[in-house]
C-alpha cells in the first residue's frame, strides 16, 4: 500500500466518523494533523529516493508535487460544520462565515431569495468605494443629469430676461461719457 492510498483510507475513515457525528472538531483536527504529517514524511522519503535515482542515472529530477485534491478534502473535513451549515443568516451569526455558492449569490446579487426574505443583495464594492463614506456623504464624481423639456424652457426664459438686463447695462456703460478731470490741491 502506497502512502497516497493510505492517506485516502484515513480521509474516508475520518469523513465517515465526522458525518456520523462521532468525531468532534478537536479530535478530528488531531487525526487530520497526524494523517498530514505521515503523508508529508512519506512524500519526502519518496522524493528523496527519486532524487537519488535521478542523480545516479544522470537525469533531471522529476517534479513530484503533493496531491492537492487529497489535501483539499482534508481541509474540507476541518471546516465540515461551516460548510454544511445551511442557515440563510449565518453571515449575521458568525464573524467570518463560509458561504455556499447559493448563499454567496443570495448575499451578493440578491438571487435565490426565499419567500418573505427581503433584500436585493448587498452593495457592490465599486458602489461602496465611490459612493458610501463612513460619514454617510457621497464622494463620487458628480454627474449632471439631463434637464426635462419644461426645465429647459424655464431656463431659456430666465436667460432671455437676464440677457436684456445685461444688454441695457452694457449699452449704458459703453456710451460716450463726459470726461471728468481731477486736480490735485496744493
Backbone as a printed PyTorch tensor [residue, N CA C, xyz], in Angstrom:
tensor([[[  0.8500,  -1.1760,   0.0000],
         [  0.0000,   0.0000,   0.0000],
         [  0.9000,   1.2440,   0.0000]],

        [[  0.6250,   2.1690,  -0.9280],
         [  1.4170,   3.3920,  -1.0220],
         [  0.9340,   4.4110,  -0.0070]],

        [[  1.7360,   5.4300,   0.1750],
         [  1.3710,   6.4570,   1.1440],
         [  0.1450,   7.2450,   0.6780]],

        [[ -0.0950,   7.3000,  -0.6330],
         [ -1.2740,   8.0210,  -1.1440],
         [ -2.5470,   7.2390,  -0.8380]],

        [[ -2.5380,   5.9530,  -1.0670],
         [ -3.7270,   5.1520,  -0.7460],
         [ -3.9640,   5.1130,   0.7560]],

        [[ -2.9070,   5.1660,   1.5390],
         [ -3.0600,   5.2080,   2.9980],
         [ -3.7360,   6.5120,   3.4210]],

        [[ -3.3460,   7.6200,   2.7810],
         [ -3.9940,   8.8990,   3.0870],
         [ -5.4600,   8.8770,   2.6520]],

        [[ -5.7510,   8.2850,   1.5030],
         [ -7.1410,   8.1870,   1.0390],
         [ -7.9880,   7.3920,   2.0240]],

        [[ -7.4510,   6.2960,   2.5490],
         [ -8.1970,   5.4920,   3.5280],
         [ -8.4400,   6.2680,   4.8130]],

        [[ -7.4320,   6.9810,   5.2680],
         [ -7.6240,   7.7580,   6.5070],
         [ -8.6350,   8.8850,   6.2840]],

        [[ -8.6490,   9.4780,   5.0900],
         [ -9.6450,  10.5230,   4.7880],
         [-11.0490,   9.9260,   4.8120]],

        [[-11.2210,   8.7570,   4.1940],
         [-12.5400,   8.1050,   4.1850],
         [-12.9940,   7.7730,   5.6060]],

        [[-12.0630,   7.2910,   6.4250],
         [-12.4050,   6.9410,   7.8070],
         [-12.8080,   8.1850,   8.6040]],

        [[-12.0360,   9.2500,   8.4700],
         [-12.3440,  10.4930,   9.2030],
         [-13.6650,  11.0770,   8.7170]],

        [[-13.9040,  11.0480,   7.4160],
         [-15.1520,  11.5920,   6.8710],
         [-16.3580,  10.7890,   7.3630]],

        [[-16.2160,   9.4840,   7.3670],
         [-17.3130,   8.6190,   7.8040],
         [-17.6840,   8.9040,   9.2570]],

        [[-16.6870,   8.9880,  10.1230],
         [-16.9580,   9.2620,  11.5390],
         [-17.4440,  10.6910,  11.7620]],

        [[-16.9930,  11.6340,  10.9270],
         [-17.4390,  13.0220,  11.0580],
         [-18.9020,  13.1480,  10.6820]],

        [[-19.2890,  12.5450,   9.5810],
         [-20.6910,  12.6180,   9.1520],
         [-21.6210,  11.8990,  10.1200]],

        [[-21.1060,  10.8840,  10.7850],
         [-21.9190,  10.1720,  11.7730],
         [-22.0380,  10.9700,  13.0680]],

        [[-21.2180,  11.9990,  13.2150],
         [-21.2610,  12.8220,  14.4270],
         [-20.4260,  12.2720,  15.5600]],

        [[-19.5890,  11.2880,  15.2830],
         [-18.7860,  10.6590,  16.3260],
         [-17.4270,  11.3080,  16.5050]],

        [[-17.1000,  12.2900,  15.6770],
         [-15.7620,  12.8780,  15.7290],
         [-15.8810,  14.4030,  15.8250]],

        [[-15.7590,  14.9600,  17.0300],
         [-15.8330,  16.4200,  17.1590],
         [-14.5900,  17.0900,  16.5590]],

        [[-14.6560,  18.3830,  16.4310],
         [-13.6120,  19.1520,  15.7420],
         [-12.2330,  18.9630,  16.3720]],

        [[-12.1420,  18.9670,  17.6900],
         [-10.8390,  18.8680,  18.3580],
         [-10.1550,  17.5400,  18.0350]],

        [[-10.9030,  16.4310,  18.1440],
         [-10.3270,  15.1230,  17.8220],
         [-10.0440,  14.9990,  16.3290]],

        [[-10.9290,  15.5570,  15.5300],
         [-10.7590,  15.4960,  14.0800],
         [ -9.5020,  16.2360,  13.6670]],

        [[ -9.2500,  17.3910,  14.2730],
         [ -8.0540,  18.1670,  13.9330],
         [ -6.7860,  17.4050,  14.2770]],

        [[ -6.7940,  16.7080,  15.4080],
         [ -5.6160,  15.9180,  15.8010],
         [ -5.3810,  14.7830,  14.8070]],

        [[ -6.4450,  14.0770,  14.4290],
         [ -6.2980,  12.9640,  13.4840],
         [ -5.8770,  13.4570,  12.0970]],

        [[ -6.4220,  14.5780,  11.6740],
         [ -6.0490,  15.1340,  10.3620],
         [ -4.5870,  15.5610,  10.3700]],

        [[ -4.1440,  16.1810,  11.4550],
         [ -2.7450,  16.5880,  11.5510],
         [ -1.8220,  15.3730,  11.5070]],

        [[ -2.2000,  14.3050,  12.1930],
         [ -1.3830,  13.0880,  12.1670],
         [ -1.3260,  12.5090,  10.7550]],

        [[ -2.4700,  12.4880,  10.0590],
         [ -2.5040,  11.9540,   8.6920],
         [ -1.6600,  12.8030,   7.7480]],

        [[ -1.7390,  14.1250,   7.8940],
         [ -0.9560,  15.0200,   7.0320],
         [  0.5320,  14.8710,   7.3220]],

        [[  0.8990,  14.7700,   8.5820],
         [  2.3140,  14.5850,   8.9280],
         [  2.8630,  13.2880,   8.3500]],

        [[  2.0890,  12.2290,   8.4830],
         [  2.5110,  10.9370,   7.9430],
         [  2.6500,  11.0220,   6.4160]],

        [[  1.6970,  11.6810,   5.7570],
         [  1.7500,  11.8380,   4.2980],
         [  2.9670,  12.6640,   3.8860]],

        [[  3.2250,  13.7560,   4.6060],
         [  4.3490,  14.6290,   4.2480],
         [  5.6800,  13.9010,   4.3890]],

        [[  5.8420,  13.1300,   5.4730],
         [  7.0930,  12.3830,   5.6570],
         [  7.2640,  11.3140,   4.5730]],

        [[  6.1940,  10.5960,   4.2590],
         [  6.2770,   9.5640,   3.2230],
         [  6.5470,  10.1900,   1.8530]],

        [[  5.9320,  11.3320,   1.5830],
         [  6.1560,  12.0200,   0.3040],
         [  7.6040,  12.5080,   0.1990]],

        [[  8.1350,  13.0090,   1.3040],
         [  9.5290,  13.4640,   1.3030],
         [ 10.4770,  12.2900,   1.0810]],

        [[ 10.1890,  11.1520,   1.7280],
         [ 11.0320,   9.9620,   1.5250],
         [ 10.9710,   9.4980,   0.0690]],

        [[  9.7810,   9.4820,  -0.5260],
         [  9.6370,   9.0620,  -1.9240],
         [ 10.3820,  10.0200,  -2.8500]],

        [[ 10.2940,  11.3140,  -2.5700],
         [ 11.0190,  12.2910,  -3.3870],
         [ 12.5290,  12.1280,  -3.2410]],

        [[ 13.0030,  11.8320,  -2.0320],
         [ 14.4340,  11.6380,  -1.8170],
         [ 14.9330,  10.4220,  -2.6060]],

        [[ 14.1490,   9.3430,  -2.6100],
         [ 14.5420,   8.1480,  -3.3640],
         [ 14.5750,   8.4420,  -4.8610]],

        [[ 13.5770,   9.1720,  -5.3560],
         [ 13.5550,   9.5300,  -6.7890],
         [ 14.7200,  10.4560,  -7.1310]],

        [[ 15.0640,  11.3540,  -6.2230],
         [ 16.1650,  12.2850,  -6.4680],
         [ 17.4810,  11.5200,  -6.5560]],

        [[ 17.7070,  10.5950,  -5.6170],
         [ 18.9460,   9.8000,  -5.6400],
         [ 19.0420,   8.9670,  -6.9150]],

        [[ 17.9200,   8.3790,  -7.3340],
         [ 17.9100,   7.5800,  -8.5600],
         [ 18.2170,   8.4560,  -9.7760]],

        [[ 17.6360,   9.6610,  -9.8070],
         [ 17.8700,  10.5610, -10.9400],
         [ 19.3140,  11.0190, -10.9850]],

        [[ 19.8950,  11.3130,  -9.8330],
         [ 21.2960,  11.7530,  -9.7810],
         [ 22.2190,  10.6100, -10.1990]],

        [[ 21.9200,   9.3920,  -9.7380],
         [ 22.7670,   8.2320, -10.0700],
         [ 22.7490,   7.9250, -11.5660]],

        [[ 21.5990,   8.1620, -12.2070],
         [ 21.4900,   7.8740, -13.6450],
         [ 21.7520,   9.0970, -14.5180]],

        [[ 22.0940,  10.2240, -13.9180],
         [ 22.4270,  11.4240, -14.6850],
         [ 21.2280,  12.0880, -15.3410]],

        [[ 20.0570,  11.9500, -14.7570],
         [ 18.8490,  12.5690, -15.3020],
         [ 18.4290,  13.7390, -14.4230]],

        [[ 17.4970,  14.5270, -14.9730],
         [ 16.9120,  15.6160, -14.1780],
         [ 15.9200,  15.0360, -13.1930]],

        [[ 15.8440,  15.6720, -12.0420],
         [ 14.9140,  15.2120, -11.0170],
         [ 13.4900,  15.5900, -11.4170]],

        [[ 12.5610,  14.6270, -11.5020],
         [ 11.1820,  14.9560, -11.8960],
         [ 10.4590,  15.6820, -10.7630]],

        [[  9.6570,  16.6520, -11.1500],
         [  8.8730,  17.4160, -10.1690],
         [  7.7010,  16.5480,  -9.7190]],

        [[  7.5800,  16.3450,  -8.4280],
         [  6.5330,  15.4900,  -7.8780],
         [  5.7890,  16.2680,  -6.7820]],

        [[  4.7580,  17.0360,  -7.1590],
         [  4.0580,  17.8290,  -6.1490],
         [  3.1660,  16.9570,  -5.2740]],

        [[  2.7460,  17.5130,  -4.1650],
         [  1.8130,  16.7990,  -3.2940],
         [  0.4520,  16.7250,  -3.9720]],

        [[ -0.3610,  15.7940,  -3.5390],
         [ -1.6850,  15.6020,  -4.1220],
         [ -2.6250,  16.6490,  -3.5160]],

        [[ -2.8480,  17.7300,  -4.2410],
         [ -3.6310,  18.8400,  -3.7010],
         [ -5.0960,  18.4850,  -3.5110]],

        [[ -5.6370,  17.5630,  -4.3060],
         [ -7.0440,  17.1770,  -4.1550],
         [ -7.2680,  16.4950,  -2.8110]],

        [[ -6.3490,  15.6210,  -2.4250],
         [ -6.4790,  14.9480,  -1.1320],
         [ -6.3400,  15.9360,   0.0190]],

        [[ -5.4070,  16.8470,  -0.1000],
         [ -5.2170,  17.8340,   0.9610],
         [ -6.4050,  18.7910,   1.0440]],

        [[ -7.0300,  19.0830,  -0.0890],
         [ -8.2420,  19.9150,  -0.0840],
         [ -9.3790,  19.1830,   0.6100]],

        [[ -9.4860,  17.8900,   0.3860],
         [-10.5150,  17.1060,   1.0830],
         [-10.2950,  17.1300,   2.5920]],

        [[ -9.0400,  17.0970,   3.0150],
         [ -8.7500,  17.1990,   4.4550],
         [ -9.1290,  18.5750,   4.9940]],

        [[ -8.8550,  19.6180,   4.2310],
         [ -9.2360,  20.9670,   4.6620],
         [-10.7500,  21.0890,   4.7640]],

        [[-11.4670,  20.4570,   3.8310],
         [-12.9270,  20.4600,   3.9010],
         [-13.4250,  19.7280,   5.1460]],

        [[-12.7140,  18.6870,   5.5590],
         [-13.0990,  17.9800,   6.7730],
         [-12.9010,  18.8390,   8.0160]],

        [[-11.8890,  19.6690,   8.0110],
         [-11.6830,  20.5740,   9.1470],
         [-12.8250,  21.5810,   9.2230]],

        [[-13.2810,  22.0460,   8.0820],
         [-14.3460,  23.0550,   8.0240],
         [-15.7340,  22.4340,   7.8620]],

        [[-15.9010,  21.1740,   8.2380],
         [-17.1420,  20.4490,   7.9840],
         [-18.3750,  21.1810,   8.5110]],

        [[-18.3450,  21.6480,   9.7460],
         [-19.5090,  22.3020,  10.3320],
         [-19.8520,  23.5850,   9.5820]],

        [[-18.8460,  24.3500,   9.2070],
         [-19.0920,  25.6110,   8.4980],
         [-19.6180,  25.3650,   7.0940]],

        [[-19.1020,  24.3620,   6.4170],
         [-19.5130,  24.1030,   5.0420],
         [-20.8860,  23.4430,   4.9440]],

        [[-21.2900,  22.7030,   5.9660],
         [-22.5820,  22.0280,   5.9200],
         [-23.6940,  22.8260,   6.5910]],

        [[-23.3890,  23.9770,   7.1370],
         [-24.4130,  24.8210,   7.7660],
         [-25.2580,  25.4520,   6.6620]],

        [[-26.5520,  25.1540,   6.6590],
         [-27.4270,  25.6720,   5.6020],
         [-28.2450,  26.8690,   6.0580]],

        [[-27.9310,  27.4400,   7.1890],
         [-28.6660,  28.5900,   7.6980],
         [-28.4980,  29.7670,   6.7490]],

        [[-29.6150,  30.3990,   6.4070],
         [-29.5560,  31.5090,   5.4570],
         [-28.8810,  32.7270,   6.0700]],

        [[-28.9960,  32.8730,   7.3850],
         [-28.4750,  34.0840,   8.0430],
         [-27.1750,  33.8250,   8.7730]],

        [[-26.3930,  32.8310,   8.3390],
         [-25.1660,  32.5330,   9.0680],
         [-24.1270,  33.6400,   8.9350]],

        [[-24.2730,  34.5050,   7.9200],
         [-23.3310,  35.6200,   7.8100],
         [-23.5560,  36.6330,   8.9200]],

        [[-24.7370,  36.6140,   9.5230],
         [-25.0140,  37.5060,  10.6580],
         [-24.7390,  36.8300,  11.9810]],

        [[-24.6760,  35.5070,  11.9760],
         [-24.4820,  34.7760,  13.2150],
         [-23.0140,  34.5700,  13.5540]],

        [[-22.1530,  34.5330,  12.5610],
         [-20.7410,  34.3190,  12.8280],
         [-19.9280,  35.4420,  12.1900]],

        [[-18.7500,  35.6430,  12.7490],
         [-17.9300,  36.7660,  12.2940],
         [-17.3520,  36.5400,  10.9060]],

        [[-16.8430,  35.3500,  10.6320],
         [-16.2650,  35.0270,   9.3290],
         [-16.9460,  33.7770,   8.7750]],

        [[-18.1030,  33.9160,   8.1400],
         [-18.8350,  32.7390,   7.6810],
         [-18.2780,  32.1720,   6.3750]],

        [[-18.4750,  30.8580,   6.1910],
         [-18.1780,  30.1990,   4.9360],
         [-19.5170,  30.0230,   4.2360]],

        [[-19.7020,  30.6750,   3.1250],
         [-20.9740,  30.6340,   2.4310],
         [-20.9210,  29.6540,   1.2660]],

        [[-22.0360,  28.9480,   1.0580],
         [-22.1320,  28.0930,  -0.1130],
         [-22.3100,  28.9890,  -1.3410]],

        [[-22.3050,  28.3740,  -2.5270],
         [-22.4420,  29.1810,  -3.7440],
         [-23.7870,  29.8820,  -3.7870]],

        [[-24.8590,  29.1790,  -3.3860],
         [-26.1860,  29.8020,  -3.3670],
         [-26.2480,  30.9340,  -2.3500]],

        [[-25.6750,  30.7170,  -1.1760],
         [-25.7080,  31.7500,  -0.1530],
         [-24.8910,  32.9630,  -0.5830]],

        [[-23.7750,  32.7190,  -1.2320],
         [-22.9620,  33.8280,  -1.7030],
         [-23.6870,  34.6050,  -2.7970]],

        [[-24.3630,  33.9010,  -3.7100],
         [-25.1340,  34.5810,  -4.7570],
         [-26.2970,  35.3530,  -4.1540]],

        [[-26.9350,  34.7860,  -3.1270],
         [-28.0290,  35.4810,  -2.4590],
         [-27.5180,  36.7570,  -1.7950]],

        [[-26.3540,  36.6550,  -1.1890],
         [-25.8120,  37.8140,  -0.4890],
         [-25.3290,  38.8800,  -1.4680]],

        [[-24.6150,  38.4340,  -2.5130],
         [-24.0140,  39.3760,  -3.4460],
         [-25.0360,  39.9870,  -4.3930]],

        [[-25.8600,  39.1350,  -5.0050],
         [-26.7110,  39.5820,  -6.1020],
         [-28.1930,  39.6150,  -5.7720]],

        [[-28.5820,  39.0350,  -4.6530],
         [-29.9910,  39.0150,  -4.3030],
         [-30.7640,  37.9190,  -4.9940]],

        [[-30.0940,  36.9420,  -5.6180],
         [-30.7920,  35.8440,  -6.2810],
         [-31.0010,  34.7130,  -5.2840]],

        [[-31.8430,  33.7560,  -5.6580],
         [-32.1610,  32.6000,  -4.8180],
         [-32.7730,  33.0260,  -3.4860]],

        [[-33.6160,  34.0640,  -3.5060],
         [-34.2490,  34.5240,  -2.2700],
         [-35.3560,  33.5640,  -1.8750]],

        [[-35.4640,  33.3150,  -0.5890],
         [-36.5680,  32.5140,  -0.0960],
         [-37.7890,  33.3980,   0.0460]],

        [[-38.9590,  32.7850,   0.2600],
         [-40.1790,  33.5650,   0.4320],
         [-40.0550,  34.4250,   1.6840]],

        [[-40.6030,  35.6210,   1.6170],
         [-40.6030,  36.5730,   2.7290],
         [-39.1940,  36.9290,   3.1860]],

        [[-38.2470,  36.8100,   2.3040],
         [-36.8770,  37.1730,   2.6390],
         [-36.5490,  38.4400,   1.8720]],

        [[-36.4430,  39.5270,   2.5590],
         [-36.2570,  40.8050,   1.8840],
         [-34.8490,  41.0030,   1.3860]],

        [[-34.6750,  42.0750,   0.6750],
         [-33.3500,  42.4400,   0.2220],
         [-33.1060,  42.1020,  -1.2260]],

        [[-32.2640,  42.8750,  -1.8410],
         [-31.9130,  42.6380,  -3.2350],
         [-30.4140,  42.4430,  -3.3620]],

        [[-29.7790,  41.9680,  -2.3260],
         [-28.3350,  41.7730,  -2.3740],
         [-27.6240,  42.9470,  -1.7390]],

        [[-26.3510,  42.7870,  -1.5550],
         [-25.5790,  43.8510,  -0.9340],
         [-24.9840,  44.7660,  -1.9940]],

        [[-24.5460,  45.9120,  -1.5570],
         [-23.9520,  46.8670,  -2.4820],
         [-22.6300,  46.3240,  -3.0010]],

        [[-22.3450,  46.5890,  -4.2610],
         [-21.0880,  46.1260,  -4.8340],
         [-19.9360,  46.9150,  -4.2290]],

        [[-18.7430,  46.3540,  -4.3250],
         [-17.5800,  47.0360,  -3.7670],
         [-17.3090,  48.3440,  -4.5060]],

        [[-17.5350,  48.3710,  -5.8090],
         [-17.3390,  49.6110,  -6.5680],
         [-18.2720,  50.6990,  -6.0890]],

        [[-19.5290,  50.3210,  -5.8320],
         [-20.5000,  51.2880,  -5.3180],
         [-20.0730,  51.7870,  -3.9520]],

        [[-19.6190,  50.8660,  -3.1070],
         [-19.2220,  51.2490,  -1.7600],
         [-17.9770,  52.1310,  -1.7860]],

        [[-17.0370,  51.8500,  -2.6770],
         [-15.8150,  52.6450,  -2.7380],
         [-16.1040,  54.0600,  -3.2080]],

        [[-16.9710,  54.1960,  -4.2130],
         [-17.2080,  55.5080,  -4.7960],
         [-18.2520,  56.3130,  -4.0370]],

        [[-19.2610,  55.6400,  -3.5220],
         [-20.4050,  56.3850,  -3.0400],
         [-20.4490,  56.5330,  -1.5330]],

        [[-20.3430,  55.4400,  -0.8150],
         [-20.5710,  55.4950,   0.6120],
         [-19.2810,  55.7450,   1.3730]],

        [[-19.3040,  56.7620,   2.1970],
         [-18.1780,  57.0330,   3.0790],
         [-18.6310,  56.7550,   4.5040]],

        [[-17.6940,  56.7360,   5.4200],
         [-18.0600,  56.4400,   6.8030],
         [-18.9200,  57.5280,   7.4100]],

        [[-18.8200,  58.7430,   6.8830],
         [-19.6540,  59.8200,   7.4010],
         [-20.9870,  59.9290,   6.6590]],

        [[-21.2570,  59.0160,   5.7170],
         [-22.5370,  58.9920,   5.0230],
         [-22.6220,  59.9350,   3.8320]],

        [[-21.5430,  60.6210,   3.5000],
         [-21.5740,  61.5520,   2.3790],
         [-21.2340,  60.8400,   1.0830]],

        [[-21.6840,  61.4470,  -0.0110],
         [-21.4160,  60.9330,  -1.3430],
         [-20.1750,  61.6300,  -1.8720]],

        [[-19.0860,  60.8640,  -2.0390],
         [-17.8490,  61.4260,  -2.5550],
         [-17.5990,  61.0300,  -4.0030]],

        [[-18.6020,  60.5280,  -4.6830],
         [-18.4090,  60.1370,  -6.0760],
         [-18.3440,  61.3780,  -6.9650]],

        [[-17.8220,  61.1960,  -8.1600],
         [-17.7200,  62.2930,  -9.1060],
         [-19.1330,  62.6700,  -9.5410]],

        [[-19.5120,  63.9460,  -9.4110],
         [-20.8860,  64.3140,  -9.7630],
         [-21.1420,  64.1800, -11.2690]],

        [[-22.3250,  63.7380, -11.5970],
         [-22.7330,  63.5880, -12.9880],
         [-23.9750,  64.4420, -13.1870]],

        [[-23.9160,  65.3550, -14.1440],
         [-25.0390,  66.2540, -14.3850],
         [-26.1620,  65.4930, -15.0720]],

        [[-27.3600,  65.6710, -14.5420],
         [-28.4970,  64.9910, -15.1430],
         [-29.0360,  65.8240, -16.2940]],

        [[-29.7590,  65.1820, -17.1740],
         [-30.3790,  65.8770, -18.2930],
         [-31.6230,  66.6110, -17.7980]],

        [[-31.7560,  67.8590, -18.2010],
         [-32.9480,  68.6100, -17.8250],
         [-34.1330,  68.1680, -18.6750]],

        [[-35.3170,  68.2810, -18.0670],
         [-36.5220,  67.9680, -18.8370],
         [-36.8180,  69.1370, -19.7750]],

        [[-37.7390,  68.9340, -20.6940],
         [-38.0910,  69.9890, -21.6520],
         [-38.6690,  71.1870, -20.9150]],

        [[-39.5010,  70.9410, -19.9370],
         [-40.1130,  72.0220, -19.1640],
         [-39.0400,  72.8410, -18.4380]],

        [[-38.0730,  72.1540, -17.8230],
         [-36.9900,  72.8630, -17.1360],
         [-36.1580,  73.6600, -18.1290]],

        [[-35.9210,  73.1020, -19.3140],
         [-35.1520,  73.8190, -20.3370],
         [-35.8510,  75.1010, -20.7770]],

        [[-37.1680,  75.0580, -20.9250],
         [-37.9230,  76.2590, -21.3200],
         [-37.8090,  77.3340, -20.2490]],

        [[-37.9430,  76.9410, -18.9820],
         [-37.8350,  77.9160, -17.8810],
         [-36.4450,  78.5330, -17.8510]],

        [[-35.4190,  77.7210, -18.0240],
         [-34.0450,  78.2380, -18.0290],
         [-33.8500,  79.2170, -19.1800]],

        [[-34.3800,  78.8950, -20.3660],
         [-34.2510,  79.7800, -21.5170],
         [-34.9550,  81.1110, -21.2720]],

        [[-36.1590,  81.0870, -20.6890],
         [-36.8720,  82.3390, -20.4070],
         [-36.0910,  83.2080, -19.4370]],

        [[-35.5560,  82.5870, -18.3700],
         [-34.7660,  83.3630, -17.4060],
         [-33.5010,  83.9220, -18.0480]],

        [[-32.9130,  83.1520, -18.9430],
         [-31.6990,  83.6260, -19.6100],
         [-32.0130,  84.8180, -20.5110]],

        [[-33.1600,  84.7900, -21.1990],
         [-33.5330,  85.9110, -22.0650],
         [-33.7450,  87.1760, -21.2480]],

        [[-34.4180,  87.0350, -20.0910],
         [-34.6450,  88.2010, -19.2330],
         [-33.3050,  88.7600, -18.7610]],

        [[-32.4280,  87.9000, -18.3120],
         [-31.1240,  88.3710, -17.8410],
         [-30.3130,  88.9690, -18.9780]],

        [[-30.4340,  88.4220, -20.1820],
         [-29.7010,  88.9770, -21.3170],
         [-30.1610,  90.3930, -21.6280]],

        [[-31.4520,  90.6610, -21.5100],
         [-31.9580,  92.0220, -21.7320],
         [-31.3680,  92.9790, -20.7140]],

        [[-31.3560,  92.5770, -19.4550],
         [-30.7910,  93.4300, -18.4090],
         [-29.3060,  93.6570, -18.6400]],

        [[-28.5900,  92.6470, -19.0050],
         [-27.1520,  92.7860, -19.2590],
         [-26.8920,  93.7090, -20.4470]],

        [[-27.7160,  93.5510, -21.4930],
         [-27.5480,  94.4000, -22.6680],
         [-27.7420,  95.8620, -22.3020]],

        [[-28.7760,  96.1780, -21.5010],
         [-29.0200,  97.5590, -21.0810],
         [-27.8280,  98.1020, -20.3040]],

        [[-27.3150,  97.3460, -19.3580],
         [-26.1610,  97.8190, -18.5690],
         [-24.9310,  98.0120, -19.4500]],

        [[-24.7420,  97.1300, -20.4200],
         [-23.5870,  97.2470, -21.2990],
         [-23.6900,  98.4980, -22.1810]],

        [[-24.8960,  98.7380, -22.7150],
         [-25.0850,  99.9260, -23.5590],
         [-24.8400, 101.1760, -22.7400]],

        [[-25.3540, 101.2420, -21.5090],
         [-25.1260, 102.3960, -20.6370],
         [-23.6410, 102.5890, -20.3530]],

        [[-22.9450, 101.5180, -20.1640],
         [-21.5340, 101.5910, -19.8270],
         [-20.6880, 102.0360, -21.0140]],

        [[-21.0700, 101.6200, -22.2320],
         [-20.2500, 101.9310, -23.4020],
         [-20.6370, 103.2330, -24.0810]],

        [[-21.6470, 103.9260, -23.5740],
         [-21.9860, 105.2380, -24.1560],
         [-20.8370, 106.2060, -23.9470]],

        [[-20.8930, 107.2700, -24.7430],
         [-19.8860, 108.3040, -24.5740],
         [-20.1450, 108.9840, -23.2320]],

        [[-19.1480, 108.9930, -22.4250],
         [-19.2670, 109.5320, -21.0780],
         [-18.5720, 110.8910, -21.0180]],

        [[-19.0640, 111.7510, -20.1740],
         [-18.3610, 113.0210, -20.0200],
         [-16.9960, 112.7890, -19.3750]],

        [[-16.0530, 113.6060, -19.7620],
         [-14.7030, 113.4920, -19.2370],
         [-14.6400, 114.2580, -17.9240]],

        [[-14.2200, 113.6210, -16.8940],
         [-14.1040, 114.2700, -15.5900],
         [-12.6200, 114.3940, -15.3020]],

        [[-12.2230, 115.6070, -14.9650],
         [-10.8140, 115.8380, -14.6420],
         [-10.6770, 116.1300, -13.1630]],

        [[ -9.6420, 115.6920, -12.6450],
         [ -9.3910, 115.8420, -11.2150],
         [ -8.1010, 116.6500, -11.0850]],

        [[ -8.1280, 117.6050, -10.1890],
         [ -6.9130, 118.4030,  -9.9230],
         [ -6.4980, 118.1860,  -8.4890]],

        [[ -5.2650, 118.0430,  -8.3590],
         [ -4.7340, 117.8430,  -7.0330],
         [ -4.6060, 119.1970,  -6.3380]],

        [[ -5.0180, 119.3010,  -5.1040],
         [ -4.9000, 120.5620,  -4.3510],
         [ -3.5330, 120.6310,  -3.6970]],

        [[ -2.9980, 121.8670,  -3.7560],
         [ -1.6820, 122.0590,  -3.1660],
         [ -1.7260, 122.9910,  -2.0090]]])
